[in-house]
């Protein structure tokens, strides 16, 4: 029996009480929708609303006297400092696709269902329009919605111990251990949950990247080019699509490997089963180091002896659909990427004699 991807539904064991509202930072056009949504959640539905502290530091929100009573009811948190993973029933995102990626990064374990409103630039992952948000939010609270479980990648970066370690965004830390950093004898281990893709590239070097890719312990190829993208089906419509890969529906259990500008005419993107473990390391004879980023964040240098292990996570991101998974996805292809858009061919003119 093949499961219908549209059959997954959102159901609540008990009515949801807390909601995390994520708003795109430094976007004045989102202030009014943000205020309307928060008023509706707190006053109409009596929900506990969690908001990131830096969102409320926006002068337009901090100086709004009318919004003051609502703001006092909020629970606030700071990224990388406060753990709210067990306190949220569902998430509402206001912005573009980046807000959904950010929501994913906040939950390194189980992720609450995410309702994403299209208020950004692209909106491939944000199917909801804000015009009639009240009825749509009510439907979600009542448990009347379809779900798509977007698989994530579980990534482990193992680094040989060095006195100086280049870490996220190229900032150097000495002797500082991050919250998600473990220690082994002579090694440092970092783990990430990734929704779109892991990108390994040549960074600022003028040489080709030279990295070995292993699948379940077997060397499958060496990438010589600008780098390689390891993506989920959700990420197949992001950087991988720009690099020439196929687009995969998020219900397909798979991992895609896409080279970036390979120096080979025959290096095509490939799709492997979701259960395999990939490992990426610098080739022993590589002239330069490589750089890695996770959904465009936490960028860091990879040196000889370091390794990146990637497999499918057991913690997917439950994304709430506007209608159902298949039609939502094809509508995004048409609206955001203009998939298969062309001028139609004329039909044959009917002759008068006929």
Helices and strands as residue ranges (DSSP letters): G 5-7, E 9-10, E 18-23, G 28-30, H 31-39, I 40-44, E 48-52, H 53-56, H 59-62, H 68-71, E 75-77, E 90-95, H 97-106, E 113-118, H 133-141, E 145-150, E 153-160, E 165-166, G 168-170, E 172-173, E 181-184, E 187-194, E 197-201, E 209-215, E 218-225, E 227-231, G 234-237, H 239-242, E 254-260, E 270-273, E 278-282, E 290-294, E 297-302, E 307-312, E 317-320, H 325-337
